[in-house]
Amino acid sequence: MTIQVRAHDERWRPAVRAFNARMAAAGKTGFFEDPVPDWLAPVPDCPTHRELFVALGDDERAHGGYVLRHEAALIGGRPEQVASVQGPYSEGAADSRHARTSFALVKDMMRRRPRLYGWGLETRPDMRELFGMFRWQSWASPTLVWWGVPLGRSLRRGPPGVDVTVEPDFGDWADAVRRDGGIDYSFVPGRDAATLNAVYPADDHGFHRLVVRRDDAVLGWAVVGIRRFVRHPRFRSLRVGVIWDAFGPVRHAAAVLGAAHTWLARAGAMVVLASFSDTQWSETLRRRGFRPRGNERHLLMSPVLAAELGRLAETGAGRPFLTFGDAEGHRGPLGQAIFGVPAPPGAERSDA
């Protein structure tokens, strides 16, 4: 059977619906029936959007799909177009006759956008193995957790000489931080104001956008969230905070993360989660009592992107900079596990 991969549109909705029914019957995950993405749909003048693709057989039956999130990135401080990958989703997971559908999907995404990356995949070694067959490379980063360790007096006060404000959206200051900090890292997806306002829209009050300043100069920023759980199987009835995103030059990592951690602790968080691919940001959190917990997160890089970052590494360029907020971000498995589940009566999505 020949597989053709097409951009998803209304023509393929019935085929995807039938595919999802077959996958559900086998206890497997299906694909997006609606061709318009439910998050980051294309909008004029927005630098990031998601695009859906469907794998079709000779009879135009759907057998899988994948998603690309297109965005602007800095590679060695130079602006480039990249895309993150969600999937592939293949009927091969339910029926061995379609085992090669995943291969067709990976080949197609690499043809459409050579600079590709995946981020997360904590519980999907099968996906890492699949992409490895196409010479993708992988770096691992820890998920870090601070679990109710009382903050010392100096930590409760936050970094000295630093002011923190909560902003309704991202302004020109975010673009300035991107320009100043982008040269410290080999790879930085997003982080411009327009992208950040699309990912963390002003009308979503589950996010708190913290701007960290010293003497009126913006050092960096962080996006945090906090939720009170009730009878959660892991977090019990605690308030859980997440540092979803943050950015700034390496020299300001301690100030930015210190401000974000202190803000969450003062808001009542007894657990705080974070993940940074850059080791200097991770080490800053370790010094504040964060410890690795659970599965590592993986950055997968297509051969083209890996080669570029490899050449930059030889020049002494910094590591890639990614956080929970990249790729699928809060709409991915981690975000849905923490904030996407329906809150029981009396629990709030965000209470800070």
C-alpha positions in Angstrom: 0.0 0.0 0.0 1.3 3.4 -0.9 1.0 6.2 1.7 0.5 9.8 0.7 0.8 12.5 3.4 -1.5 15.5 2.8 -2.2 18.7 4.8 -5.3 18.0 6.9 -8.5 19.7 5.7 -12.3 19.1 5.7 -12.1 16.5 3.0 -10.2 14.1 5.3 -12.4 14.6 8.4 -14.6 11.4 7.8 -11.4 9.4 7.1 -9.8 10.6 10.3 -13.0 9.9 12.3 -13.0 6.3 11.0 -9.2 6.0 11.9 -9.9 7.2 15.4 -12.7 4.7 15.8 -10.3 1.8 14.8 -7.6 3.1 17.1 -10.0 3.5 20.0 -11.2 0.0 19.6 -7.6 -1.2 20.0 -7.1 1.1 23.0 -4.7 3.4 21.1 -4.5 7.2 20.6 -6.1 8.7 17.5 -5.5 11.9 15.7 -7.1 15.3 15.5 -10.4 15.1 13.6 -10.8 18.8 13.2 -8.4 20.1 10.6 -8.2 23.5 12.4 -5.8 23.2 15.4 -7.5 23.7 18.7 -4.4 25.5 19.9 -2.2 27.9 17.9 -4.3 27.9 14.8 -2.8 30.0 11.9 -3.5 33.7 12.6 -2.2 36.6 10.3 1.1 38.1 11.5 1.6 35.6 14.3 5.0 34.0 14.0 3.9 30.6 15.4 1.2 28.2 14.4 0.4 24.5 14.2 -0.2 22.5 11.0 -1.8 19.1 10.8 -0.9 16.4 8.3 -2.7 13.1 7.5 -1.4 9.8 6.1 -3.7 8.4 3.5 -3.7 5.1 1.8 -4.6 4.3 -1.9 -8.3 4.2 -1.0 -8.0 7.5 0.9 -8.5 5.8 4.3 -6.5 7.6 7.0 -3.8 5.6 8.7 -2.1 8.3 10.9 -0.9 11.8 11.1 1.5 14.3 12.7 1.6 18.0 13.7 4.2 20.6 13.1 4.4 23.7 15.2 6.2 26.4 13.1 8.1 29.1 14.9 11.0 31.5 14.7 14.2 30.5 16.6 17.6 31.8 17.3 20.4 29.4 16.2 23.7 30.8 17.4 22.0 34.1 17.7 20.8 34.0 14.1 17.1 34.0 13.3 15.9 30.9 11.5 12.6 29.1 10.9 12.2 25.8 12.7 9.3 23.5 13.7 8.6 21.2 16.6 7.0 17.8 16.0 4.0 16.2 17.7 3.6 12.5 16.7 3.7 10.6 14.5 0.5 8.8 15.2 0.3 5.6 13.2 -2.2 2.8 12.8 0.9 0.6 13.1 0.4 0.9 16.9 -2.9 -1.1 16.5 -2.3 -3.2 13.4 1.1 -4.5 12.3 0.0 -4.3 8.6 0.5 -0.5 8.9 3.9 -0.7 10.7 5.6 1.4 8.0 3.2 4.3 8.2 5.4 5.9 10.9 8.4 5.8 8.6 6.4 7.5 5.8 5.3 10.2 8.3 8.8 10.9 9.6 10.2 11.1 6.0 7.5 13.6 5.1 8.0 15.9 8.0 11.8 16.0 7.3 11.1 16.9 3.7 8.8 19.7 4.6 11.0 21.3 7.3 14.6 20.2 7.7 15.2 22.0 11.0 13.0 20.0 13.3 13.0 19.2 17.0 11.0 17.2 19.5 10.9 18.0 23.2 9.6 15.9 26.1 9.0 12.2 25.3 9.6 11.3 29.0 7.6 8.1 28.6 8.1 7.4 24.9 11.3 5.5 24.3 9.6 4.0 21.2 9.5 7.4 19.6 13.1 8.1 20.4 14.1 4.8 18.8 12.0 5.6 15.7 13.6 9.0 15.1 17.0 7.5 15.9 16.6 5.3 12.8 16.6 8.6 10.8 19.8 9.8 12.5 18.1 12.2 14.8 20.2 13.0 17.9 19.0 13.3 21.5 20.0 15.2 24.6 18.5 14.4 28.0 17.6 17.0 30.7 16.2 16.4 34.2 12.7 17.3 35.4 13.4 19.1 38.7 11.1 19.2 41.7 11.2 21.3 44.9 9.1 19.4 47.4 8.1 21.5 50.4 11.6 22.3 51.7 11.2 25.5 53.8 12.9 28.4 52.2 15.7 30.1 54.2 15.3 33.7 55.2 17.4 34.9 52.4 15.5 32.8 49.8 12.2 34.0 51.1 13.3 37.6 50.4 14.2 36.7 46.9 17.3 37.9 45.1 18.7 41.1 46.6 18.1 44.4 44.7 15.5 42.7 42.4 12.0 43.9 41.7 9.3 41.6 40.4 6.1 42.7 38.7 3.2 40.7 37.3 2.4 41.8 33.7 -0.8 41.2 31.7 1.0 40.4 28.5 4.5 40.5 26.9 5.7 43.8 25.6 8.8 45.2 23.8 10.8 44.3 26.9 10.5 40.6 25.9 12.1 41.3 22.5 14.9 43.2 24.2 15.6 40.2 26.5 15.6 37.9 23.5 18.2 40.0 21.7 20.3 40.3 24.8 20.1 36.7 25.9 19.9 34.9 22.6 23.6 34.9 22.0 24.3 32.9 25.2 22.7 29.7 23.8 23.1 27.7 20.6 19.3 27.2 20.1 16.4 29.2 21.4 12.9 28.6 20.0 10.3 31.3 20.3 10.8 33.9 23.1 9.7 36.9 21.0 6.8 38.9 22.3 4.4 38.0 19.6 5.0 34.2 20.0 4.8 34.5 23.8 1.5 36.3 23.7 0.1 33.6 21.4 1.3 30.8 23.7 0.3 32.5 26.9 -2.6 34.7 25.9 -3.7 37.6 28.2 -7.1 36.1 28.7 -5.8 32.9 30.2 -5.5 33.7 33.9 -3.8 30.4 34.8 -0.5 32.0 33.8 1.4 34.7 35.7 4.0 36.6 33.7 6.7 37.8 36.1 9.2 40.5 34.9 12.4 40.7 36.9 14.1 44.1 37.0 17.1 45.7 38.7 17.4 49.5 38.7 14.6 49.6 36.0 16.6 47.3 33.7 14.8 44.1 32.7 17.0 41.1 33.6 14.5 38.4 32.3 11.1 37.0 32.8 9.2 33.9 33.9 5.8 32.4 33.4 4.5 30.5 36.4 1.3 28.8 37.3 -0.1 27.4 40.6 -3.0 25.1 41.4 -4.6 23.7 44.5 -5.3 20.0 44.2 -7.8 18.0 46.1 -7.1 14.3 46.7 -4.7 14.1 43.8 -3.0 10.6 43.6 0.5 12.2 43.6 0.1 15.7 45.0 -2.6 15.0 47.5 -4.2 18.2 48.6 -1.2 20.5 48.0 -0.7 23.6 46.0 1.6 22.8 43.1 3.5 25.4 41.2 5.2 25.2 37.8 7.9 27.4 36.3 6.4 26.9 32.8 8.8 29.2 31.0 11.6 31.7 31.6 14.3 33.5 29.8 17.2 35.8 30.1 21.0 35.9 29.7 22.9 33.3 31.6 24.3 35.9 33.9 20.8 36.6 35.2 19.6 33.0 35.6 19.9 33.1 39.4 17.9 36.4 39.6 15.2 35.2 37.3 14.7 31.7 38.8 15.1 33.0 42.4 12.4 35.5 41.8 10.1 32.9 40.2 10.7 30.3 43.0 10.2 32.9 45.7 7.0 34.1 44.1 5.5 30.6 44.0 6.6 29.8 47.5 5.0 33.0 48.9 1.8 32.1 46.9 1.6 28.9 48.9 3.2 26.3 46.6 4.5 23.3 48.5 5.7 21.6 45.3 7.3 23.4 42.4 8.3 21.7 39.0 10.7 23.0 36.4 12.9 21.8 33.5 15.6 23.6 31.7 17.8 22.0 29.0 20.6 24.5 29.8 22.7 23.1 32.6 23.5 26.5 34.2 19.8 27.2 34.7 19.3 23.6 36.1 22.2 24.0 38.5 20.7 27.3 39.7 17.6 25.4 40.7 19.6 22.6 42.3 21.2 25.2 44.6 17.7 26.2 45.7 16.8 22.7 46.7 15.3 21.3 43.5 16.1 17.7 42.8 15.7 15.4 39.8 12.4 13.5 39.9 10.7 11.2 37.4 11.7 10.6 33.8 14.2 12.8 32.0 13.0 15.0 29.2 14.6 14.6 25.8 15.5 17.1 23.1 15.4 15.3 19.7 17.1 17.1 16.8 16.8 16.3 13.1 20.1 15.7 11.3 20.2 19.2 9.8 19.5 20.9 13.1 21.9 18.6 15.0 24.7 19.3 12.5 24.3 23.0 12.9 24.3 22.8 16.7 27.3 20.5 16.6 29.3 23.0 14.6 28.3 25.7 17.1 29.4 23.5 20.0 32.8 23.3 18.5 33.0 27.1 18.8 32.1 27.1 22.5 28.5 28.2 22.0 26.1 27.5 24.9 23.6 24.7 25.0 20.1 24.7 23.6 17.6 26.6 25.8 14.2 24.9 26.3 11.7 24.8 29.1 8.3 23.2 29.8 6.8 25.9 27.6 8.4 24.7 24.4 7.0 22.4 21.7 3.5 21.3 23.0 4.1 23.2 26.2 1.2 23.3 28.6 -1.0 21.6 26.1 1.2 18.5 26.1 1.1 15.4 28.4 2.7 17.2 31.4 0.5 20.3 31.2 -2.6 18.2 30.9 -1.5 16.0 33.8 -1.1 19.0 36.0 -3.5 21.6 34.8 -5.6 20.0 32.1 -7.5 17.5 34.3 -11.0 18.6 35.4 -10.7 20.2 38.9 -12.8 18.5 41.6 -15.4 20.6 43.3 -13.7 23.2 45.5 -10.4 23.1 43.6 -9.3 26.1 41.6 -7.3 26.2 38.3 -5.2 29.0 39.6 -5.5 30.6 43.0 -2.5 33.0 43.1 
